[in-house]
Amino acid sequence: MRRSTRIMSAIGAVALVVACVQTNAVRLGNAPVRAPVPEDQVAVYRTASQVPGRYEGVALLNAKGEASWTNEEKMFNSMRKKAGEMGANGIILDAINEPGAGAKVAGAVLGTGVERKGKAIAIYVFPADSVRN
């Protein structure tokens, strides 16, 4: 009985890791290191034209997660969290790539799963009254 409990615990742990969205970041050029920003204070913009003022790029973000365990909201939240850790207060979405129906069927048949992937640019939006040096 103990062995089956350990096996089930291991399977559960693997399922939790697979269910999570993972986001990595690559800092851009000379972007200064700023204090972290809470995730709920990181704004999401669909396009650069929606950003309400002057901004600078902080990092490129790449997110991925098992398609059957994630959704766009989880992708956005993971990217917001990573951007905030990098000192960014906004992200400009690039793309969320959804696996096609054929890929989902193949993943289910083969038991491999398929990934949903997202890209964004973490940005720092300057306060409206700031003056650039």
C-alpha atoms as one frame of an Amber mdcrd trajectory, in Angstrom:
protein
   0.000   0.000   0.000   2.844   2.398   0.789   4.381   1.932  -2.626   1.128
   2.753  -4.413   0.775   5.896  -2.275   4.278   7.020  -3.271   3.549   6.316
  -6.924   0.311   8.294  -6.793   2.105  11.180  -5.040   4.785  11.196  -7.733
   2.141  11.194 -10.478   0.347  14.066  -8.752   3.569  16.066  -8.490   4.310
  15.536 -12.184   0.769  16.605 -13.077   1.189  19.835 -11.085   4.454  20.662
 -12.844   2.909  19.941 -16.242  -0.176  22.025 -15.393   1.842  25.149 -14.640
   2.675  27.846 -17.103   6.386  28.548 -17.253   7.645  31.953 -18.358  11.243
  32.879 -19.018  12.637  36.330 -19.673  15.629  37.795 -21.465  16.571  41.308
 -20.367  16.858  43.778 -23.239  20.000  45.815 -23.883  20.699  48.490 -21.312
  17.353  48.346 -19.526  18.023  49.447 -15.942  17.269  47.077 -13.100  14.243
  48.356 -11.192  12.464  47.225  -8.062   9.945  44.407  -8.563   6.352  45.381
  -9.343   3.415  43.386  -7.922   1.744  41.212 -10.584  -1.607  42.956 -10.152
   0.047  46.300 -11.039   1.437  45.061 -14.363  -0.853  46.263 -17.169  -1.521
  44.193 -20.290  -1.607  45.949 -23.675  -2.608  44.265 -26.930  -0.556  46.673
 -29.039   2.159  49.278 -28.518  -0.266  52.018 -29.576  -2.384  51.283 -26.477
   0.448  52.154 -24.082  -0.606  55.483 -22.499   2.775  57.196 -22.627   6.510
  56.905 -23.078   7.978  53.497 -22.269  11.083  51.404 -22.662  11.501  47.695
 -23.271  12.702  45.673 -20.310  12.644  42.037 -21.440  11.370  39.527 -23.974
   8.961  37.059 -22.387   8.251  33.510 -23.562   5.581  31.455 -21.823   4.509
  27.864 -22.346   2.141  25.429 -20.728   0.347  22.153 -21.435  -2.643  23.118
 -23.572  -5.176  20.975 -21.737  -4.155  22.426 -18.345  -3.712  26.094 -19.222
  -5.686  28.915 -20.767  -4.921  32.427 -21.988  -5.599  33.940 -18.576  -2.982
  31.696 -16.959  -0.527  32.593 -19.741  -1.123  36.336 -19.233  -0.840  36.055
 -15.440   2.421  34.130 -15.692   3.853  36.753 -18.046   2.640  39.573 -15.769
   4.312  37.922 -12.787   7.637  37.487 -14.611   7.495  41.052 -15.974   6.891
  42.378 -12.463   9.877  40.403 -11.169  11.966  42.149 -13.848  10.788  45.615
 -12.697   8.354  46.121 -15.572   4.913  47.649 -15.048   3.392  46.541 -18.355
   3.507  43.948 -21.103   2.736  44.265 -24.788   1.352  40.994 -26.115   2.910
  39.515 -29.201   1.156  36.200 -29.795  -0.464  33.227 -28.120  -0.025  30.123
 -30.260  -2.722  27.548 -29.782  -2.061  23.979 -30.896  -4.278  22.896 -33.772
  -6.931  20.202 -33.544  -4.661  17.694 -35.299  -1.856  18.322 -32.806  -4.268
  17.912 -29.894  -5.572  14.601 -31.265  -2.043  13.330 -31.928  -0.947  14.377
 -28.441  -3.914  12.583 -26.877  -3.333   9.416 -28.908   0.409   9.384 -28.220
   0.008  10.538 -24.626   2.508  13.349 -25.117   0.328  16.433 -24.703   0.809
  19.664 -26.626   1.904  23.106 -25.536   0.270  26.497 -25.726   2.930  29.182
 -26.189   2.874  32.924 -25.705   5.212  35.843 -26.327   5.245  39.385 -25.000
   7.539  42.316 -24.332   7.883  43.486 -20.742   7.961  47.283 -20.604   8.385
  50.072 -18.105   5.858  52.868 -18.663   7.217  56.158 -17.354   4.939  58.291
 -15.173   3.158  60.961 -17.214   5.027  63.784 -15.459   8.530  62.289 -15.811
  11.220  64.030 -17.807  13.690  61.979 -19.800  17.350  62.653 -19.006
